[in-house]
């Protein structure tokens, strides 16, 4: 049995003094008893024995009652034995939730300030030789070292709200990764315990480490957030009309009406809207504008929603380009239709390589590669195209039917598109077209009752498995593909069943040919994401950047500057930022004084859902594993050391009451008992 300090010595004295008093009274009782022997001899021996037994029992009950009463105040407990020896000291790891939801205010002030106060209160309950660690959402390396209580208080004072989001399991794993050595480890999690933070999966902790959950009193607040944004424009051309879809989400139990939505580009207002959002639902709106000049564009979507404002803005960037580069690999007399198509629009920069003079090294410079009528496509070409598509490139293949089915069957196998190829000379007409596909979704203003589709005189029949996610854009009778799309790495392969020769089909002269190739080219542009999420996006992608060994790249936003780690991969440069980005906003990438790119960073939207796990759900998520839960408003006195033990003070109070009751019964009824 162990006892809580302070006051144990006082408790021992408090027990000893009543016992000594009773012993003294008992000795007086014996003296009186023996001094009156002559009188007592007149009393029967039986009565003498009964009185003696009665007094001894009363004395014992009174001593035991006082003993257990004093012990109750000494708070005895049984140690579970899971912790180490007390002489080894303790390692106390305190997690302070510093997510955006902790900016909420209750009667104690902001939740973050309350969490800091509770962290200091917990630390004061431990001894001078105990060590402490602080954990926040930032998982900072400087918090990994062991500190004393005073140093911990200084670290706690420095904690600020962070856009980084963590889960409860991640926090527990981080705390348990500390090297406690022979010390007893106590982990404390101080949080408002949002539902998204707790999660729904069963959580696990180390059985030898005591886990204590300290709940803060947070209130569910109505909130509307700018959830996401994406572009409907396949490519961004100077002066063209841009279309962006914005999604707002209402996390409240009541409908939100009249939410003002504003879109700005380069600090100039471009679009306005007012939205009504049903309770717990999302609403999308398409915002259009035009007149963008060439270069990087910095956008911001914003709403006005109080009192929660950290998710009212969403930054994004995109680049308006003056050209789209297309490469044609053509056989003899096979490129005239491609030349005519892309040569008519100055936005497309078409380059042509004949089959006999293909230069593989320059593939990554192009947004689209078109293969038209190659007589003998090689395995080396297939390998280079695979690498090109692996990094997001798009390839269109118009085969040469005269080359033979065996040649293209081998070529597709080398491209990791397992298709068996055979030649059909039956004259057929294309009978299906995927009008809902993004290639055709805005081509027809009105869909005619009977579409005029291409006529095919001879074509390849492709038969194989659908492991590459084949998607037929146009099809022939008997479910045979005519023009299909396959996934290949991060890119796509578009495969036609016939050539561009007029004797094989009228596709090159058909009206559908122009929008088909145009839309494929426009959707092939490899754009960087509109924005990245802080804490989740560890690296950024960029077009290939050449730098000398003594040069470095810089990401700059206002007074903040980040130097990323650079890795070169085929077709692009990767910029690793790890956890260096802490603040939302737009960051510009510079090489010396030259602007290379811009990137937008936003905090995640998980914190926008201000619903909290209740005590029952919080304990149930741990299953059979034991955790200690301190509810909002509970006193933290003694909480810091009430771990890995069974409290006995309630039992002491019960036993005290029992012995007092027995004493009363003995005084009242003992002489009436017949023994």
Secondary structure, DSSP 4 states (H G I P E B T S, - for coil): -EEPSSSHHHHHHHHHHHHHHHHHHHHHHHHHHHHTHHHHTTS-HHHHHHHHHHHHHHHHHHHHHHHHHHHHHHTEEEE-S-S--GGG-EEEEEEE--SGGGG-EETTEEHHHHHHHHHHHHHHTS-TT-EEEEE-TT--GGGGS-B-HHHHHHHHHT----S----HHHHHHHHHTS--TTSEEEEEEEE--BHHHH-SSPP---TTSEEEEEE--------EEEEEEEE--SS-BTTPPEEEEEEEEE-SSS-EEEEEEEEEETTEEEEEEEEEE-TT-EEEEEEEE--PPSEEEEEEEEE--SS--TTSEEEEEEEEBS-EEEEEEE-TT--HHHHHHHHT-TTEEEEEEEGGG--GGGGGG-SEEEEE--SS--HHHHHHHHHHHHTT-EEEEE--GGG-HHHHHHHHHHTT---EEEEE---EE--EE-TTSTTTTTT-SS--SS----EESSEEEEE---TT--EEEEEEGGGEEEEEEEEETTEEEEEESS-S-TTTBSGGGSHHHHHHHHHHHHHT--PPPS-EETTT--EEEES-----TT--EEEEETTEEE--EEEEETTEEEEE-TT---S-EEEEEEETTEEEEEEEEE--SGGG---B--HHHHHHTTTTS--EEE-TT---TTGGG--SEEE-HHHHHHHHHHHHHHHHHHHHHGGG---
